[in-house]
Amino acid sequence: MTTPRPARRPQARKYVNAASAELLARCFPGMIPALVIEEALREKAVREGRLPATRRTT
């Protein structure tokens, strides 16, 4: 009999600290963390002039 492998953890968790996890849980319950982070990064890049503002249709 072989021992079962431990469940795989998503790689993105290593980039989410305790404060970020609390914000995600409190302000964006039920949302996919990767999408929340992507939207925040996109907005920050536009604010800083690193990405031209584009309209998203989704």
Backbone as CSV, one residue per row, in Angstrom:
resi,resn,N_x,N_y,N_z,CA_x,CA_y,CA_z,C_x,C_y,C_z
1,MET,0.840,-1.187,0.000,0.000,0.000,0.000,0.885,1.249,0.000
2,THR,0.545,2.195,-0.831,1.326,3.431,-0.910,0.674,4.500,-0.053
3,THR,1.460,5.428,0.392,0.914,6.525,1.191,0.326,7.567,0.250
4,PRO,-0.806,8.157,0.600,-1.420,9.165,-0.284,-0.587,10.430,-0.323
5,ARG,-0.588,11.061,-1.466,0.127,12.329,-1.620,-0.649,13.444,-0.941
6,PRO,0.049,14.422,-0.400,-0.666,15.572,0.163,-1.321,16.373,-0.968
7,ALA,-2.408,17.042,-0.634,-3.124,17.844,-1.627,-2.233,18.975,-2.120
8,ARG,-2.312,19.253,-3.405,-1.524,20.345,-3.975,-2.132,21.675,-3.577
9,ARG,-1.269,22.611,-3.249,-1.722,23.963,-2.926,-1.514,24.855,-4.134
10,PRO,-2.439,25.749,-4.407,-2.237,26.677,-5.517,-0.978,27.519,-5.319
11,GLN,-0.248,27.758,-6.385,0.991,28.521,-6.304,0.762,29.974,-5.900
12,ALA,-0.402,30.535,-6.236,-0.660,31.947,-5.943,-0.667,32.232,-4.447
13,ARG,-0.930,31.238,-3.616,-1.004,31.489,-2.175,0.297,32.040,-1.609
14,LYS,1.422,31.716,-2.211,2.670,32.218,-1.653,2.810,33.726,-1.853
15,TYR,1.986,34.318,-2.700,2.029,35.760,-2.932,0.975,36.510,-2.114
16,VAL,0.113,35.796,-1.411,-0.948,36.424,-0.625,-0.582,36.283,0.845
17,ASN,-0.275,37.409,1.484,0.071,37.363,2.904,-1.205,37.414,3.747
18,ALA,-1.059,37.407,5.053,-2.208,37.365,5.951,-3.108,38.591,5.780
19,ALA,-2.507,39.773,5.629,-3.303,40.999,5.468,-4.082,40.973,4.157
20,SER,-3.449,40.493,3.084,-4.127,40.394,1.789,-5.266,39.389,1.850
21,ALA,-5.027,38.259,2.506,-6.065,37.241,2.633,-7.267,37.774,3.398
22,GLU,-7.013,38.573,4.435,-8.112,39.162,5.203,-8.907,40.153,4.358
23,LEU,-8.195,40.990,3.585,-8.886,41.935,2.698,-9.732,41.205,1.660
24,LEU,-9.175,40.164,1.078,-9.923,39.385,0.091,-11.180,38.797,0.710
25,ALA,-11.056,38.227,1.908,-12.196,37.598,2.567,-13.251,38.621,2.981
26,ARG,-12.808,39.784,3.454,-13.748,40.785,3.963,-14.395,41.607,2.845
27,CYS,-13.599,42.031,1.872,-14.098,42.951,0.847,-14.556,42.279,-0.437
28,PHE,-14.044,41.084,-0.713,-14.366,40.406,-1.958,-14.743,38.945,-1.702
29,PRO,-15.722,38.705,-0.815,-16.064,37.313,-0.501,-16.616,36.578,-1.717
30,GLY,-16.170,35.358,-1.901,-16.666,34.539,-2.995,-16.013,34.798,-4.336
31,MET,-15.194,35.835,-4.434,-14.536,36.123,-5.704,-13.233,35.348,-5.801
32,ILE,-12.808,35.068,-7.001,-11.569,34.344,-7.233,-10.406,35.304,-6.970
33,PRO,-9.534,34.962,-6.010,-8.442,35.878,-5.654,-7.581,36.300,-6.839
34,ALA,-7.297,35.405,-7.766,-6.454,35.765,-8.910,-7.095,36.870,-9.743
35,LEU,-8.414,36.865,-9.884,-9.086,37.908,-10.663,-9.080,39.237,-9.931
36,VAL,-9.252,39.199,-8.622,-9.198,40.432,-7.828,-7.809,41.048,-7.922
37,ILE,-6.784,40.215,-7.800,-5.403,40.694,-7.872,-5.091,41.229,-9.264
38,GLU,-5.552,40.537,-10.308,-5.315,41.003,-11.676,-5.936,42.374,-11.906
39,GLU,-7.167,42.552,-11.449,-7.845,43.842,-11.635,-7.108,44.949,-10.879
40,ALA,-6.673,44.669,-9.665,-5.957,45.669,-8.874,-4.625,46.033,-9.532
41,LEU,-3.911,45.047,-10.047,-2.642,45.322,-10.726,-2.855,46.131,-11.993
42,ARG,-3.907,45.804,-12.746,-4.206,46.548,-13.973,-4.516,48.010,-13.643
43,GLU,-5.357,48.244,-12.626,-5.699,49.611,-12.239,-4.463,50.377,-11.765
44,LYS,-3.596,49.726,-11.011,-2.365,50.368,-10.543,-1.456,50.719,-11.721
45,ALA,-1.320,49.811,-12.681,-0.474,50.059,-13.852,-0.997,51.238,-14.672
46,VAL,-2.311,51.339,-14.816,-2.899,52.458,-15.560,-2.652,53.763,-14.801
47,ARG,-2.877,53.749,-13.479,-2.641,54.956,-12.663,-1.211,55.441,-12.763
48,GLU,-0.266,54.503,-12.798,1.153,54.868,-12.845,1.657,55.125,-14.258
49,GLY,0.791,54.997,-15.251,1.179,55.266,-16.623,1.990,54.155,-17.266
50,ARG,1.981,52.980,-16.682,2.726,51.851,-17.235,1.918,51.085,-18.272
51,LEU,0.611,51.310,-18.307,-0.281,50.612,-19.222,-1.320,51.605,-19.712
52,PRO,-1.514,51.696,-21.021,-2.544,52.623,-21.496,-3.918,52.132,-21.073
53,ALA,-4.782,53.068,-20.738,-6.134,52.720,-20.319,-6.908,52.119,-21.484
54,THR,-7.464,50.959,-21.272,-8.303,50.312,-22.277,-9.606,49.900,-21.634
55,ARG,-10.645,49.784,-22.418,-11.939,49.368,-21.898,-12.052,47.864,-22.002
56,ARG,-12.478,47.242,-20.930,-12.699,45.797,-20.932,-14.177,45.555,-21.114
57,THR,-14.515,44.531,-21.880,-15.925,44.258,-22.154,-16.468,43.125,-21.304
58,THR,-15.680,42.585,-20.405,-16.164,41.481,-19.568,-16.581,41.940,-18.220
